[in-house]
Amino acid sequence: MKSQQLKKLKLPKTPGVYFFRKGKDILYIGKATTLSDRIKSYFGKDLIATRGPHILDMVTLSNSIKWQSTNSVLEALIFEANLIKKYQPKYNTKEKDNKSFNYVCITNEKLPKILVIRGRNIFSQQYANSSRFTLKGSDTTENSHIVSKKYLNIFGPFPNSAQLKDAMTIIRRIFPYIDNDSMKKNNREFYKQVGLIPTGEYKENIKNIKLLFQGKKKSIVRNLRREMMAFAKNKEFEKAGVAKRKIFALEHINDVALIKDDFLASHIPASLFRIESYDIAHMGGSNMVGVMTVIENGTLANSEYKKFIVRTQNKSNDTGALEEVLSRRLRHIEWGLPNLIVVDGSTAQINVAKSVLSRYQFKIPVVSVVKDERHKARAIMGDETLIKQYKKEILLSNSEAHRFAIAFHKKRRNKNFLV
C-alpha cells in the first residue's frame, strides 16, 4: 500500500484495532492508542529501522487497511489478542515466535487463580519441540487435555508483555483475583487485605474476568446493572453501591498506563482527574484518626470523603497510621481509584504510600506537601510535571484534608471525654 492511498482514509483519533490486508487476506493485526497516529507511523521513512524488514514487506504487500474503534486501550489489547488467535495473520507470527507470546490462564482449581504464562510453558513437550504451534482456543480438541487438567480457560496470545502486565493491574482493581505471588504470602491474611476471602463474590469476579477476555464487557455491565437493581429493591444499598461503582469503573476504564509514552499528566485534564489527599490527626497519640478527601472534576467531592479510626497505633506514629489508612482504603476498589495521591509530610510519608501501593500492585503517583512551623505549605515533593499542572488542586486537597482530620479528631476526643 502506498502513502498516497493513506491520505484518502479518514482515520479516527480513538483507541482500536487495525488490519493490513491483501485482498481478503489479513496480513497483520495491531492495536493502537490512537488509530490515526499508529497507522500513519507505518508510512514513515524510518520504518525499516524502527520495525524491521518483515513489517516493511507487509506494508508493501498490503492493498487496504481496515480498523475498528474501541472504548479504551485495554479493550483494544484484548480485542487484538482474540483476533490474532482467530486469524493467525502471517506477519504477526513471523514478527515473533508464537511460543514466546504471553497468555492469560484461569486455573482449574476450587479457588481459581489468574496467571500470565509464556506459551512455551503452557504446552506439553511435544508442542515445545515443534518449530511453531497454534492456539485456536481453550475449547478445541487440540488443547482440551491441557485445559481440562490444569486450566479452565486460556486467552491470548498477547504480543506485548509490558502492556499486558499493566492491563492485568487495571483489571485487578475492578475484579480482584489471586495469582501465584498471592499464594506465596500468608494466605488468610493476604485474602483479608485485598478483600479476597473466598466467597461467591470471588467466583463472580472470575466469571467477569472470563467475560472481559472474551470481549463481552457489555454482558458484564448488563449483569451488574441487574444485580444493582435487585440489591436496591431488597434495600441492600451497600451491595448496590458496590455494583454501581464497578459499572462506573468498567465504563470509565483508566488505562493511561497502557499508552506507549507511559504516564504523562498532559494526557488527563483537571476536569477528569481524581486526587485523593490523606492526613492524620491526634493529640500525643490519643484519639488518632485519619481521613481521605477527594477532588473530582476540579472541585471538592464531599460525598466521597472517608473517615478512619486508627486501630494499630497507640503512640505518635504518623507514618504507621498513614500505612494503616492507605491499606484499608486500597481494599475498597469499588470506591474507584485516584490518579494522584497527596500526603501530608515529606520523604517518609511518600515512601510509606509507595510501599502500600506496591503491596497492592497499583501504579499511582504520590506527592507530599511539606509544612513549615506554622503548618503552612512551603514545598511540594514529587513528580514536577504533576505538581506544575495540579499545584492548585494539590494544595486545596491537602488543606481540606487537614481541616477534615482536625474536625474528626476533635469530635472523637470530645465524645471520649464525655464517656
C-alpha positions in Angstrom: 0.0 0.0 0.0 1.3 3.5 -0.8 1.2 6.6 1.3 -1.0 8.4 -1.3 -3.8 5.9 -0.5 -3.5 6.6 3.2 -4.4 10.3 2.7 -7.8 9.3 1.4 -8.6 7.4 4.6 -10.5 9.2 7.4 -8.6 7.7 10.4 -10.2 8.2 13.8 -8.3 9.6 16.8 -9.5 6.8 19.1 -8.2 3.5 20.5 -8.8 0.4 18.5 -7.5 -2.4 16.3 -6.3 -2.2 12.7 -5.9 -4.7 9.9 -3.4 -4.6 7.0 -5.0 -6.7 4.2 -4.1 -8.0 0.8 -7.5 -8.6 -0.9 -9.5 -10.7 1.7 -6.4 -12.0 3.4 -5.4 -10.4 6.7 -1.6 -9.9 6.8 -1.2 -8.2 10.1 -3.4 -7.1 13.1 -2.3 -4.4 15.6 -3.7 -2.3 18.3 -3.5 1.5 18.9 -3.9 4.1 21.5 -4.8 6.5 18.6 -5.6 4.7 15.4 -4.7 7.7 13.1 -1.2 8.2 14.6 -0.4 4.5 14.8 -1.4 3.7 11.2 0.4 6.7 9.8 3.6 5.6 11.5 3.8 2.6 9.1 4.4 5.1 6.3 7.4 7.0 7.7 10.8 6.9 6.1 12.3 5.2 9.2 10.0 2.1 9.1 12.7 -0.4 8.3 14.9 1.0 11.2 12.1 1.0 13.7 10.1 -2.1 12.8 12.3 -4.2 10.6 12.2 -5.6 7.0 9.4 -8.0 7.6 7.0 -5.2 8.5 8.2 -3.2 5.5 7.4 -6.2 3.4 3.9 -6.5 4.9 3.1 -2.8 4.3 4.3 -3.1 0.7 2.2 -6.2 0.0 -1.0 -4.8 1.6 -3.5 -3.0 -0.6 -6.0 -1.9 2.1 -6.3 -1.0 5.8 -9.4 -1.6 7.9 -9.9 -0.7 11.6 -12.4 -1.0 14.4 -12.5 1.6 17.3 -12.8 0.5 20.9 -13.8 2.5 24.1 -10.4 2.0 25.7 -6.8 0.8 25.1 -7.5 -2.1 27.4 -10.3 -3.3 25.2 -8.1 -2.9 22.2 -5.5 -5.1 23.8 -8.0 -7.9 24.5 -9.6 -7.5 21.0 -6.2 -7.7 19.3 -5.4 -11.0 21.1 -8.7 -12.5 20.2 -8.3 -11.6 16.6 -4.7 -12.8 16.3 -5.9 -16.2 17.8 -8.8 -16.3 15.3 -7.0 -15.4 12.1 -3.3 -16.2 12.8 -2.0 -13.5 10.5 1.3 -14.3 8.7 3.1 -11.2 9.8 2.1 -11.4 13.5 3.5 -14.9 13.9 6.5 -14.0 11.7 7.3 -10.9 13.8 7.8 -13.0 16.9 8.0 -16.8 17.7 4.5 -17.7 18.9 5.8 -19.7 21.8 7.2 -16.6 23.4 3.8 -14.8 23.5 2.0 -14.4 26.8 -1.3 -16.0 27.6 -3.8 -15.3 30.4 -4.8 -18.6 32.1 -7.6 -19.4 34.6 -6.5 -22.4 36.6 -8.8 -25.4 37.2 -9.0 -25.2 41.0 -11.6 -24.8 43.7 -10.2 -21.3 44.1 -9.1 -20.4 40.6 -6.0 -18.3 40.0 -5.4 -15.9 37.2 -1.9 -16.4 35.7 0.1 -14.8 32.9 2.2 -17.6 31.3 4.5 -17.8 28.3 3.2 -20.1 25.5 6.2 -22.4 25.8 5.4 -23.1 29.4 1.7 -24.0 28.8 2.1 -26.8 26.3 3.5 -30.4 26.7 6.9 -31.3 25.4 5.5 -32.5 22.0 4.4 -28.9 21.3 7.6 -27.3 22.7 9.7 -29.4 20.3 7.8 -28.3 17.3 9.0 -25.1 15.4 5.6 -23.5 15.8 2.3 -24.1 17.4 -1.1 -22.5 17.2 -3.6 -21.9 19.9 -7.1 -21.8 18.5 -8.9 -21.6 21.8 -9.5 -23.4 25.0 -12.5 -25.3 23.7 -10.8 -27.0 20.8 -9.9 -30.7 20.8 -6.3 -29.9 20.1 -5.9 -28.3 23.5 -8.7 -29.9 25.5 -6.3 -32.1 27.6 -4.3 -29.1 28.6 -7.3 -27.0 29.6 -9.3 -29.7 31.4 -6.4 -30.8 33.6 -4.7 -27.6 34.5 -6.6 -24.6 33.1 -10.2 -23.8 32.7 -9.5 -21.1 30.1 -6.6 -19.8 28.1 -6.7 -16.3 26.5 -4.2 -14.9 24.1 -1.7 -14.6 22.5 -0.7 -11.1 23.8 2.4 -9.9 21.9 3.3 -7.0 24.3 4.1 -8.4 27.8 4.6 -5.0 29.4 1.2 -3.7 28.3 -0.4 -7.0 29.4 1.1 -6.5 32.8 -0.4 -3.0 33.1 -3.7 -4.4 31.8 -3.9 -7.0 34.5 -3.3 -4.3 37.1 -6.3 -2.4 35.8 -8.5 -5.5 35.7 -7.4 -6.4 39.2 -8.6 -3.1 40.5 -12.1 -3.8 39.3 -12.2 -7.6 39.9 -9.7 -8.7 42.5 -8.1 -12.1 41.8 -5.4 -14.4 43.2 -2.2 -15.3 41.4 0.9 -17.3 42.3 2.5 -14.3 44.0 -0.5 -14.0 46.3 -0.2 -17.7 47.3 3.4 -17.2 48.5 2.1 -15.0 51.3 0.2 -15.9 54.4 -3.0 -16.9 52.5 -5.6 -15.9 55.0 -4.0 -12.5 55.8 -3.5 -11.7 52.1 -7.1 -12.6 51.2 -8.3 -10.4 54.1 -6.0 -7.5 53.0 -7.3 -7.4 49.4 -10.9 -8.5 50.1 -10.5 -12.0 48.6 -11.8 -14.2 51.4 -13.2 -17.0 49.2 -16.9 -16.2 48.7 -19.5 -16.3 46.0 -18.3 -12.8 45.1 -14.9 -14.1 44.2 -16.4 -16.7 41.8 -18.3 -13.8 40.2 -15.0 -11.9 39.8 -13.5 -14.9 37.9 -16.7 -15.2 35.8 -16.5 -11.5 34.9 -12.7 -11.6 34.1 -13.5 -14.5 31.7 -16.3 -12.5 30.0 -13.9 -9.5 29.7 -11.3 -11.5 27.9 -14.0 -12.9 25.7 -14.8 -9.3 24.6 -18.1 -9.3 26.4 -17.9 -6.2 28.5 -21.5 -5.2 27.7 -22.7 -8.5 29.2 -20.8 -7.8 32.4 -22.3 -4.3 32.7 -25.8 -5.7 31.9 -25.4 -8.3 34.7 -24.1 -5.8 37.2 -27.0 -3.4 36.4 -29.4 -6.3 37.1 -27.6 -7.1 40.4 -27.7 -3.4 41.4 -31.4 -3.1 40.8 -32.1 -6.3 42.8 -29.9 -5.2 45.7 -31.6 -1.8 45.7 -35.1 -3.4 45.7 -34.1 -5.5 48.7 -32.7 -2.4 50.4 -29.2 -3.8 50.3 -27.9 -0.4 49.5 -24.2 -1.1 50.3 -24.1 -4.0 47.8 -26.0 -1.9 45.3 -23.3 0.8 45.7 -20.5 -1.8 45.0 -22.2 -2.9 41.8 -22.7 0.7 40.7 -19.0 1.6 41.3 -17.9 -1.5 39.3 -20.1 -0.4 36.4 -18.6 3.1 36.6 -15.1 1.6 36.6 -15.8 -0.5 33.5 -17.4 2.4 31.6 -14.5 4.7 32.6 -11.5 2.5 32.4 -8.4 4.4 33.4 -5.9 2.8 31.0 -3.3 5.6 30.8 -0.7 3.1 31.9 -1.2 1.3 28.6 -0.3 4.3 26.5 3.1 3.8 24.9 4.6 7.0 26.2 3.7 5.9 29.8 2.0 8.2 32.3 2.1 11.8 31.2 0.0 14.3 33.2 -0.8 16.2 30.0 -3.0 13.3 28.8 -5.6 14.0 31.6 -7.2 17.4 32.1 -8.0 18.6 35.6 -11.7 18.1 34.8 -11.2 14.3 34.6 -8.5 14.0 37.3 -9.2 12.4 40.7 -7.0 13.5 43.6 -7.2 11.8 47.0 -5.5 13.6 49.9 -4.7 11.9 53.3 -4.0 13.4 56.7 -3.6 12.0 60.3 -4.7 13.8 63.4 -4.2 13.0 67.1 -3.1 14.5 70.4 0.0 12.8 71.8 -1.1 9.6 70.1 -4.6 9.5 71.6 -7.8 9.5 69.7 -5.8 9.0 66.5 -7.8 9.3 63.2 -7.1 9.5 59.5 -9.1 11.0 56.7 -9.4 10.9 52.9 -10.6 13.9 50.9 -11.3 13.9 47.2 -11.2 16.4 44.3 -13.0 15.4 41.1 -13.9 17.5 38.1 -11.6 20.2 39.6 -13.8 20.6 42.7 -14.1 19.1 46.2 -16.2 16.0 46.1 -17.5 16.0 49.7 -19.7 12.9 49.3 -16.5 10.9 48.5 -14.7 11.8 51.8 -13.8 8.9 54.2 -13.0 8.8 57.9 -10.8 6.2 59.6 -10.3 5.4 63.3 -6.7 4.3 63.6 -6.5 1.0 65.4 -3.0 -0.3 65.0 -1.1 2.7 66.6 -1.1 3.7 70.2 1.7 6.2 70.0 2.5 9.3 68.0 3.4 7.4 64.8 2.0 9.3 61.9 3.7 7.1 59.2 2.3 3.9 60.9 -1.2 5.5 60.9 -0.9 6.5 57.3 0.1 3.0 56.3 -3.0 1.6 58.1 -5.3 4.2 56.5 -4.0 3.6 53.0 -4.1 -0.2 53.3 -7.7 -0.1 54.4 -8.6 2.4 51.7 -7.0 0.3 48.9 -9.1 -2.7 49.8 -12.1 -0.8 48.5 -11.5 -0.7 44.8 -15.3 -0.2 44.4 -14.7 3.4 45.5 -12.8 3.9 42.3 -9.1 4.8 42.2 -7.3 8.1 42.2 -5.0 9.5 39.5 -2.9 11.1 42.2 -2.4 10.6 46.0 -1.4 13.6 48.2 0.1 13.0 51.7 1.0 15.5 54.4 4.7 15.3 55.3 7.9 14.6 53.4 10.0 11.7 52.2 8.9 9.3 55.0 5.2 9.7 54.1 5.9 9.4 50.4 7.9 6.2 51.0 5.1 4.7 53.1 2.5 5.5 50.5 4.6 4.0 47.7 5.2 0.8 49.8 1.5 0.3 50.3 0.7 0.9 46.6 3.4 -1.6 45.6 1.9 -4.2 48.0 -1.4 -3.8 46.3 0.2 -3.6 42.8 -1.2 -0.2 42.0 0.7 2.3 39.9 -0.5 5.7 41.3 1.9 8.7 41.6 2.3 10.3 45.1 3.2 13.8 46.1 3.6 15.3 49.6 3.0 18.7 50.9 5.8 19.9 53.3 4.7 22.3 56.0 6.5 25.0 58.0 6.4 25.5 61.8 3.0 27.3 61.4 1.7 24.4 59.4 1.6 26.4 56.2 2.7 24.7 52.9 6.2 25.6 52.0 7.0 23.0 49.3 5.6 20.1 47.3 7.7 16.9 46.8 7.1 14.5 43.9 6.7 14.5 40.1 7.5 18.0 38.9 5.2 17.7 35.9 2.2 16.7 38.0 3.0 19.4 40.6 3.2 22.1 37.9 -0.1 21.1 36.3 -2.1 20.4 39.5 -0.5 22.7 42.1 -3.7 24.5 42.9 -5.7 21.2 43.3 -2.9 19.6 45.4 -2.8 22.5 47.9 -6.6 22.7 48.1 -7.0 18.9 48.7 -4.2 19.0 51.4 -5.7 21.9 53.2 -9.1 20.3 53.1 -7.7 17.0 54.4 -6.1 18.9 57.3 -9.4 20.7 58.2 -11.4 17.5 57.9 -8.9 15.5 60.0 -8.8 18.1 62.8 -12.6 18.3 62.9 -13.0 14.5 63.1 -10.3 14.2 65.8 -12.0 16.9 67.9 -15.3 15.1 67.6 -13.8 11.8 68.7 -11.8 13.5 71.6 -15.0 15.3 72.9 -17.0 12.1 72.6 -14.4 10.1 74.6 -14.0 12.9 77.2 -17.7 12.7 78.0 -17.7 8.9 78.4 
